[in-house]
Amino acid sequence: MHDRHRDVVEGRATVPRVGSVVELETKYPGYAVHDASGEVVEPVTPYLRELALDDNRPLTDRSYAYDMLRWYRLLWFLDVPWDRATQAEAYALVGWLRMAENPQRRRTRPDAPPPGSVNTRTGKPYLRAGYAPATINHNLTVISSFYAFHRHHNRGPLVNPVPESAAQGRALAHRDPDTPAPPFRRARLRQRVRSTDPRAIPDALWDELFAAMTHDRDRAAVLLYVSSGSRAGELLGITPNDIDWSGQQIYVVTKGTQVREPVPVSPQALVVLAAYLDQTGLPPAHEPVLRTRRGPERPLSYWAMRRIIQRANNKLGTNWTLHDLRHTAANRMANDPGLTLAQVRMIMRHTDLATTGRYLNARVEDLFDALQQHYNRPRVAWTIAPGYDPDDFKAVFGG
């Protein structure tokens, strides 16, 4: 391995953050990768164009563009042309990402909890300072598909620099989506991703979070999230035409399939939503109902909704996320004896039944309550029924 490669792997070299991802006015693709001089990185453009034409969401296109920018930053630093990259560069990428700090994890508050520590109130860890194993694996997958794309069109190298897993391909080739995924060995360089149970918000902490919402818009949003199980982007896109007041349901565009589907919501959520709309007025029929409160009126963005949850976290000393509201909805439904797992799967719009089954678990809070009852339960005092001689019991069973 070359000295510069080794320096990157060992964390002794810093890969410069040059280049950028630029949003375009076109849809196919919607993003482009630029180098340090502002020129378009041409090999990436047709790859992102096909990705967009494959009916992927714009945010997927953006995410893949950033993965490609990260790969090109490494190649520029190592002075390796993209079509001459080998597994040595893939090794360098993994070593770099394992050692480098993720700029998205930087803390601006001096009193912020240390990265990787655990919040004592929620039991959830804070994000680590570096790149998560899943992020590294995703980056490798994107690079592998980039080279596979160019090999398919006879424009790239014959060898893919990212090792592939033949065992995974065989295991998933004819898999039934209603059955658990069979085990298979990870491909080389793929990181071990720890499997954890979804973390729902306990009832007492949920009451605190709801009480921390200071406006009917925010209260309506969290109630809609936790009663419908909708994803963050799905709910923020609902319009007046998507609300069925009498049927107590909303229509959301499901992530991935882009299909408009009905989802039931609680009566309480609709009551608070109606109170919010009474205050602000109903927006045009095809405009989102959740809107900003300050500045020019516009639809509430994901980042604005995320900031609402962050403000509540700062007040309560917690670290809940928007996706925890979806976990909470699924956990409540899956453990409700009145609902079957198939019904919960339909409401949550999970692809696999196994995904829904992950929410059938005993919460730590429930275990704590059960153990407290166990510890405080008086010991059973054994007695001998009338008519039996205690001495005979001792002789037979021991004293």
N, C-alpha and C positions, 0 to 999 in steps of 0.2 A: 504494500500500500504506500502511495506517495506521502511525503512529509505533510503536505497541505491537507490531504485527505485525513491523515492521522490526527492532525491538529484539530480539524473540525469534529471528528468523532470524539476526541478526548475533551472537547470544550475549551481548547486553548486558542481557538480562532473564532472571531466573530464574523458571521456572514452579514455583509452590509444590506440594509433595508432599502435597496434601490428598486426602481420600477414602480408600477402602479396598475391597479385595475380601474378601468374607465367605463362608465355607463354610456351606452350609445343611444342614438335616437332610433335605431332600427330594432326590430324584435328578434331577428335571426342573423347573428346573435345579438343579445342585449348588452353584452359586455365584451371588452377586449383587454388584453394584457399589453402594457407598454413597457419598454425598457428604460434605462436611466436617462436616455436622451429624448424620451417622449415618442419614440418610433414604435409602431405596432409590431408585436412579436408574431410574425406571419404564421408559423406552424400551429399556433394555438387557435387562430380564428376559425378555420374550417371545422376543427374539433368542437368548439363551442357552438358553432352554427348547427351542426348535426345534433348536438345535445339538445338545443332549443327546439329543433324540428321533430325530435323524438317525443314531444309533448311533455317535456319537463318544465317545472315551474321556473319563473325568472330567478327566484332566490337560489335554486339549485344551480343554475347557470353561473350565478355570481360566486357561489361557494366553490365550484370547480375552477373558476378563473383564479381565485385566490390560492387554491392548491397548486395550480400551474405556476403562478407567480413565485411561490415559495420554492418550487423545483428549479425554476430558471435562475433565481437568485443564487442558489447553490452552484449551478452550472457556470454562471458568470464568474463567481468567486474562484472556482476551480479551473476556470479557463478550458472548459470542455464543451464542444459543440453538442447541441441537443441530439443529433443523429449519430454521435459517437459515444453516447453514455452507456456505461456497463453497470454490472452489479456493484462495482466499487463505489459508484456515485449513489446508488440506492443505499448501500451501507452507510455512507457518509451522511445521507439525509436522515436516516433513523438515529444515528449517533448525535447529530446536531440537534434534532428535535427533542431527544431525550435529555439533553443538557441545557438547551437554551430556555430563556424565560419567554413566556407567551406575552406579547405586549398588551393583549386584551385582558390580562389578569393583573395589570398594575393597579395598585391602590393609591388613590389621591388623598384619602383621609389618613392623618397620622395615627388615629386611634382605631383604624380598621383591624379586624381580627387577622392573625397571621394566615397566609395561604396554607391550605391543607389541614387547618385545625378544625375541631368539631364544635358546633354550636350546642351548648349545654341545654338549651331550652327545646330545640327541635330534634337533636340527635343527628343532624345532617352535617356532613363535612363541607367546609368551604372549598372552592376550587383551588387546585394546586397552582403554584406560580408558573410551572412549565406546561408543556403540551400534554394533553390527556392521551392515554394509549389509544382510545377510539379515534382521536384526531389524527394520530400518526398512521393508523391503519387506513383511515379514509384517504389520507394523502397518497399512500401507496396504491390504493385501488384506483384513484383518479389517474395517477401517472401510468399505471399498467394499462388502463383503458385508452389513454392518449396514444401510447405506442401501438396498441392493438389496432386502433383506428387507422393510423398511418401505414401499418403493415398491410391492412386490408386493402388500402388504396395504392399499395406498392410505392409509397413515398418515404418510408422510414427504414430503420435498420431491421435486419432479419431477426435479431435477438432482442427480446423485451428485457430491459434492465431490472425489472421488478420480478422476483421469484413468484411463481404461481403455485397453487395447491391443487394437484391432481386429485388428491383424496377428497377435497371439498367438492370438486366438480362431480365426482362419482356419487358422493353421498346425497347431493341435492338434485341430481339429474331427474329423478322420477318421484320426488317427494310429494306426498299428499299434504296440502296446506292445513288440514285439520289434525294432523299428527305432529308430535314434537320433532324437532330437527334431530336427525341422527348425529352421533358424535363423529368428529373427524379431526385430524391433526392440523394444526395451524401451519400455514406456509412459512417458509423462512422469512425472518425479519418482522413478521406480524407480532404485535404486542399482545400480551395476555390482558384481556379485559375482564375485570372482576364483575361477576353477576350478582346484583343486589336486588332485593325485593323493592317494589315501588313504595315510596314513602308518602302515606296519606297524612293529612293534618288532623290531629286528635280533636274531638269535639270541643274541649275547653279552650284550646288554642285557636280553633276556628272562630269561636265566639269573640275572642280578643281581636283577631284579624278583622272580622266584620265590624266590630265596634270602632276600629281605627279608621275605617272609611268615613270621610268627612262630607261627602256629597252623594246625592241620590244617583248620579251617574256612576260613581265608583261602587256604590252598594249594589246597584242593578247589575253591573258588570260581573262582580265576584259571585253574585247569586246565580247568574246565568251560567257562568263557568262551572260552578260546583254542582248545579242541578242537571245540566245537559251533558257535561263531560266534553264540551267542544274544545278544540285546540285554539290557541291564542289568536292566530290569524283568521281562523274560520269565524269566530264570534265577532271580531272587529269589523267584518265585512257585511254583517246583516243589515238590510234596509227595511223600511216600512213594509214593503211587499213581502218580506221574508218572515213576518210575524203573524202567526195565526192565533189571535187572541182567544177566540172561542174554543179552539181545539187545544189550547195550552201547549203549543209547540212552535219552534222556529225552524227555518230552512237555512242550512249552511252548505257551502260548497266544500266537499270533502277533499282534504289534502291528498294528492296523488292521483285520484280518479277524476277530480274536477266535476263530480256529479253533485247536483243540488239535491239534498236529502233532508227529510223532516227529522227533527230531534225533539223529544218532549222536554219541557222545562217546568219548574215548580210554579204554583200559583203565586207564591211570595215574590219570586223573581219578576213576574209580570206586573204585579202590583207596584213594586218599586220602580220598574221601568216606566210604567204609565205615569207615576208621579214625576219622574225626571222629564219625560216628554211634555207633561203639562207645564212645567217651568220653562222649558227652552223652546217649545214648539216642534211640530213634526217637520223633519227635513223633506226635501223632494223624494219622490217615490223610489228612485234608484240611487239615493245617497245613503251611506252608512248612518245609523241612528246614534251611535256613540261618537261624540264630537268634542273638540277642544273647548275649554272654558275661557282661555285667555288668548289675546291676539286675534288675528283674522280667523273666523270660524272655518274649520276644516275637519275631516275625519280623524278620529283618534288613532294614532299609529301604535304599532307594537311597542316601540321604544317608550312612548308616553305612558302606555299601560304598565309597562315594566317599571317605570319610574314611580308610579302610584304604589306598587307593591314594595318597592325599595324604601319609600318614605315610611310605610307602615312597619317594615322590618327595623328601620332605624329607631322608631318609637318603641317597639316591643322587644328589641334585642333578639330578633329571630332572623332566619335566612330562607324564608319561603320563596318559591318562584311561581311564575304563572302556570308552569306545567304541573306543579304540585296540586293545583286546583283540579286538573283533569285526573290525576292519580286519586285524589280524595273522592271524586264522583264515582270512579270505577270501583274503588274499595268499598264504598257504601253500598253500591248496587250489588256487587258480587257476593257480599256477605249478608244480603237481605234474603231471608228464607222465602219471601214472596216472589222473588225473581229467579228464573233459571239462568244458567250460565249462557245459554244460547241467546236469551233475550238481552242480557247485558252486552254480549258481543255485538248484537244488532244496534243497540243504542250507542255504544262506543265506536262502532264501525271499525272494529279490529279485523285485519285480514285473517289471522290465525286464531283458533279457539284457545290454543296454548297461551297466547298473549293475555287473553281475558283470565285464564286460569291462574296467572301469576298473582292476581289480586285476592285469591282465596287463601289468605294467610292470617295468622294470629298477630295482631298488632302488639308492639311492645307495651303500650299503655294497657291493653286488655290483659296481658300476662301479668303486669304489675298489680292490677286490681284483683285478679284471681289469686295471686300469691299472698296478697295482704289478707284476703279472706281465709286462706289456708293457714297462715301464721296465727291469726287471731281466733281461729276456731278452737274451742276447748277440747281437750283430749277426751276420748270416749272412755267412760268408766265402765269396765266390764263387771257384770253382776251375775249371780247364780240364781236361776229360777227357783221359786219356792218348791220344797219337796226333795231337793238334792242336798246331800251332805257335802259341805266344803272339803272335808278331809278326803272323801272319795275322789273329788276332782283333782286334789293335789297329788294323790297316789297315781292317778291315771295320766294327767297332763303335766305334772310337775308343779312345784310351788313357785 
